Amino acid sequence: MFKVIVVVLIAVVVFLLDFATVKKSKSKKDKKVYIAFFILALSIVVLHVMEVNIPTPIEGIKQIYQPVAEPIRKSLEKYL
């Protein structure tokens, strides 16, 4: 838990220092995108510090394409 608190405190400091440059931008869209990516990155780092197993994107792709690829593979094996 101590590690999570340290990570969040460091993130707050980085956010305050870095957001000052983004704040100068007049575009609200830029600010929203910056905040969204910052929150996403902070969430991933906190999960990593808590040693939560985070699946890679390739795992999701395998889950989607496995049912599609298996019948195709079986039909192609006939010709080998």
C-alpha positions as CSV (number, residue, x, y, z in Angstrom):
1,M,0.0,0.0,0.0
2,F,2.9,2.3,0.7
3,K,4.2,1.9,-2.8
4,V,0.8,2.9,-4.2
5,I,0.7,6.0,-2.1
6,V,4.2,6.9,-3.3
7,V,3.3,6.4,-6.9
8,V,0.2,8.5,-6.6
9,L,2.1,11.3,-4.9
10,I,4.7,11.3,-7.6
11,A,2.0,11.3,-10.2
12,V,0.3,14.3,-8.6
13,V,3.6,16.2,-8.6
14,V,4.3,15.3,-12.3
15,F,0.7,16.2,-13.2
16,L,0.9,19.6,-11.6
17,L,4.3,20.4,-13.2
18,D,3.3,19.1,-16.6
19,F,-0.3,20.2,-16.8
20,A,0.9,23.8,-16.6
21,T,2.1,23.6,-20.2
22,V,-1.1,21.9,-21.3
23,K,-3.2,24.5,-19.5
24,K,-1.8,27.2,-21.8
25,S,-3.4,25.5,-24.7
26,K,-6.8,27.0,-25.5
27,S,-8.2,23.7,-26.8
28,K,-10.4,21.9,-24.3
29,K,-10.0,18.7,-26.4
30,D,-6.2,18.7,-25.7
31,K,-6.8,19.0,-22.0
32,K,-9.3,16.2,-22.0
33,V,-7.1,13.9,-24.0
34,Y,-4.1,14.7,-21.7
35,I,-6.1,14.0,-18.6
36,A,-7.6,10.8,-20.0
37,F,-4.2,9.4,-21.0
38,F,-2.7,10.5,-17.7
39,I,-5.4,8.6,-15.7
40,L,-5.0,5.6,-17.9
41,A,-1.2,5.5,-17.4
42,L,-1.6,6.1,-13.7
43,S,-4.1,3.2,-13.4
44,I,-1.8,0.8,-15.3
45,V,1.2,1.8,-13.1
46,V,-0.8,1.4,-9.9
47,L,-2.0,-2.1,-11.0
48,H,1.6,-3.0,-11.8
49,V,2.8,-1.8,-8.4
50,M,0.0,-3.9,-6.8
51,E,1.3,-6.9,-8.8
52,V,-2.0,-7.4,-10.6
53,N,-1.6,-9.7,-13.6
54,I,-2.5,-7.4,-16.6
55,P,-3.1,-9.4,-19.8
56,T,-1.4,-8.2,-23.0
57,P,-3.5,-7.1,-25.9
58,I,-2.4,-10.2,-27.8
59,E,-4.4,-12.3,-25.3
60,G,-7.6,-10.6,-26.3
61,I,-6.8,-11.0,-30.0
62,K,-6.2,-14.7,-29.5
63,Q,-9.6,-15.0,-27.7
64,I,-11.3,-13.3,-30.7
65,Y,-9.6,-15.1,-33.6
66,Q,-9.2,-18.6,-32.1
67,P,-12.8,-19.7,-32.8
68,V,-12.5,-18.3,-36.3
69,A,-9.1,-19.8,-37.1
70,E,-9.8,-23.3,-35.9
71,P,-12.4,-24.3,-38.6
72,I,-10.2,-22.7,-41.3
73,R,-7.2,-24.6,-40.1
74,K,-9.1,-27.9,-40.1
75,S,-10.4,-27.4,-43.6
76,L,-6.9,-26.5,-44.9
77,E,-5.3,-29.6,-43.2
78,K,-7.3,-31.8,-45.7
79,Y,-5.1,-30.5,-48.5
80,L,-1.7,-31.1,-46.8
